[in-house]
Amino acid sequence: MKLILIGASGAGKGTQASILKERYNIPHISTGDIFRSHIREKTKIGVMVKEILDNGKLVPDNVTLDIVKLRLAEEDCENGFILDGFPRNISQAESLEAIVGIDKAIYISVGDDVLVSRLSGRLNCKSCGAMYNTVSAAPKVANICDNCNHELFQRDDDKEEVVRSRVALFKELTMPLIHYYEEHDALIEVDGVGNVNDITSSILKKLEG
């Protein structure tokens, strides 16, 4: 099963990817994770990507594609994979199609207000790194870490005005990609609001009939 996961940050892609990964015994491939791994290991690609990101630029499509090609050539992808974070535009989708055929693109649809609520509710602990969410996983005591009792903080990019800008940008850049897979009869759209198991059931019903 060769799958693509599409959804805004906060839509629940990571949760569903973990479930599908176990069900089909295929790897969950996040381009963000690959970039971070190369940067940590200071590979040639990692050094280049770090410089690009440090300058506030986007990693060029050809660099991302090269990294994805290398990952898809690994043995654990023989029976399929779940791509998360790639492709991000039609050009990338067409380049990917030239390498490997995709079975389905799964779009986890969540309304703007729900996304903003989920993302702007995130809190972090500087001391131990624990993460909370005032909507779904609140600390026992407001703004205090359950683990180490240190004060929690909200990252600047999780503030509501920033989150709304990110959601708007996702829609602007990604909607053409959704239409692309729809036109190729490869799109599965599911409602990303509700019980996790119900969302998984919707995905599996559309994947497996």
C-alpha positions in Angstrom: 0.0 0.0 0.0 1.6 3.3 -1.2 -0.1 6.2 0.6 0.2 9.9 1.0 -1.2 11.7 4.1 -2.4 15.3 3.5 -3.6 17.6 6.3 -2.8 20.8 8.1 -0.6 20.8 11.2 -3.0 19.7 14.0 -5.2 17.6 11.7 -4.0 14.3 13.3 -1.8 13.0 10.5 0.8 11.6 13.0 -1.8 9.7 15.0 -3.4 8.1 11.9 0.1 7.4 10.4 1.1 5.4 13.5 -2.1 3.3 13.2 -1.8 2.7 9.5 1.9 1.9 9.8 1.2 -1.0 12.2 -1.8 -2.3 10.2 0.0 -2.5 6.9 3.5 -3.0 8.3 4.9 -0.2 6.2 7.1 2.7 7.2 5.8 6.2 8.0 8.1 8.6 6.1 8.1 12.2 7.3 10.3 14.5 5.2 10.7 16.8 8.2 12.1 13.8 10.2 14.4 13.0 7.3 15.7 16.6 7.2 16.3 16.6 11.0 18.1 13.3 10.8 20.5 14.5 8.1 21.1 17.8 10.0 21.8 15.8 13.3 24.2 13.5 11.5 25.8 16.4 9.6 25.7 14.7 6.3 26.4 16.6 3.1 22.6 17.0 2.5 22.1 17.9 6.1 24.7 20.7 6.1 23.1 22.1 2.9 19.5 21.9 4.3 20.5 23.5 7.6 22.0 26.5 5.7 18.9 26.9 3.6 16.6 26.7 6.7 18.8 29.0 8.8 18.5 31.6 6.0 14.7 31.4 6.3 14.3 29.8 2.8 12.4 26.7 1.7 14.2 23.6 0.7 14.2 23.4 -3.1 11.9 20.7 -4.7 14.9 18.9 -6.3 16.7 18.5 -3.0 13.5 17.2 -1.3 12.9 14.9 -4.2 16.4 13.4 -4.0 16.0 12.7 -0.3 12.6 11.1 -0.8 14.0 8.9 -3.7 16.8 7.7 -1.5 14.4 6.8 1.3 11.9 5.0 -1.0 14.8 2.9 -2.4 15.4 1.4 1.1 14.3 -2.2 1.7 11.5 -1.5 4.2 9.6 0.4 1.5 9.3 -2.7 -0.7 5.7 -3.4 0.3 4.7 0.3 0.5 5.0 3.4 2.6 3.1 6.3 4.1 4.5 9.7 2.9 3.9 12.6 5.2 4.9 16.2 4.2 5.6 15.3 0.6 4.5 16.1 -2.0 3.5 19.7 -1.1 2.7 20.9 -4.5 1.7 19.6 -8.0 5.2 19.8 -9.3 6.4 17.5 -6.5 3.4 15.2 -7.0 4.2 14.8 -10.7 7.9 14.1 -9.9 6.9 11.5 -7.4 4.5 9.9 -9.9 7.5 9.5 -12.2 9.3 7.5 -9.6 6.5 5.4 -8.1 2.8 5.0 -8.4 0.6 6.1 -5.5 -2.4 4.0 -4.4 -4.2 6.7 -2.4 -3.8 10.2 -1.0 -5.6 10.5 2.3 -6.8 14.1 3.1 -7.7 14.6 6.7 -10.0 17.5 6.6 -10.4 19.7 9.7 -12.1 23.2 9.9 -10.0 26.3 10.5 -11.5 27.1 14.0 -10.8 23.5 15.2 -7.2 23.6 13.9 -6.6 27.0 15.6 -8.1 25.7 18.8 -5.9 22.6 18.8 -2.7 24.3 17.8 -3.0 27.5 19.9 -3.8 25.3 22.9 -0.3 23.7 22.9 2.0 24.3 25.9 5.6 23.2 26.4 7.9 22.7 29.4 11.3 24.2 29.0 12.7 22.0 31.8 11.8 18.5 30.8 10.4 19.0 27.3 6.9 17.6 28.1 4.0 18.8 25.9 0.4 19.6 26.8 -2.7 20.8 25.1 -5.4 22.9 26.9 -8.0 21.3 24.6 -7.0 17.6 24.7 -4.3 16.9 27.2 -4.3 19.7 29.8 -1.8 19.7 32.8 -3.3 18.8 36.2 -2.5 22.3 37.4 -2.9 25.2 34.9 0.4 26.2 33.3 2.4 23.9 35.5 4.2 20.7 34.3 2.9 17.5 35.8 6.4 15.9 35.6 8.7 18.6 37.1 6.4 21.4 38.4 8.1 24.0 36.2 6.0 26.7 34.5 4.8 25.9 31.0 5.1 28.3 28.0 3.5 28.7 24.6 5.8 28.9 21.6 5.5 32.0 19.5 4.4 30.0 16.4 1.5 28.5 18.4 0.0 31.9 19.2 -3.5 32.3 17.6 -2.6 35.0 15.0 0.4 33.0 13.8 -1.6 29.7 13.7 -4.3 31.4 11.6 -1.6 32.5 9.1 -0.2 29.0 8.9 -3.6 27.5 8.3 -4.4 30.0 5.6 -1.0 29.3 3.9 -1.6 25.5 4.1 -5.0 26.0 2.3 -3.5 28.2 -0.4 -0.6 25.8 -1.1 -2.3 22.5 -0.7 -5.8 22.8 -2.2 -4.4 22.5 -5.7 -2.7 19.3 -4.6 -6.0 17.9 -3.3 -7.7 18.7 -6.6 -4.8 17.0 -8.4 -5.3 13.7 -6.6 -9.1 14.1 -6.9 -8.8 14.4 -10.7 -6.5 11.3 -10.7 -9.2 9.3 -8.8 -6.7 8.8 -5.9 -8.1 11.0 -3.2 -9.7 9.8 0.0 -11.2 12.6 2.2 -12.1 12.0 5.8 -13.4 14.2 8.6 -10.6 14.7 11.1 -12.9 15.8 13.9 -14.1 13.2 16.4 -12.9 10.0 18.0 -9.5 8.7 16.7 -10.9 5.2 16.2 -13.8 6.5 14.2 -11.5 8.5 11.9 -9.3 5.4 11.4 -12.4 3.3 10.6 -13.4 5.9 7.9 -10.0 5.7 6.4 -9.9 1.9 6.3 -13.4 1.7 4.9 -12.4 3.8 2.0 -9.1 2.0 1.5 -10.3 -1.5 1.9 -14.0 -1.2 0.8 
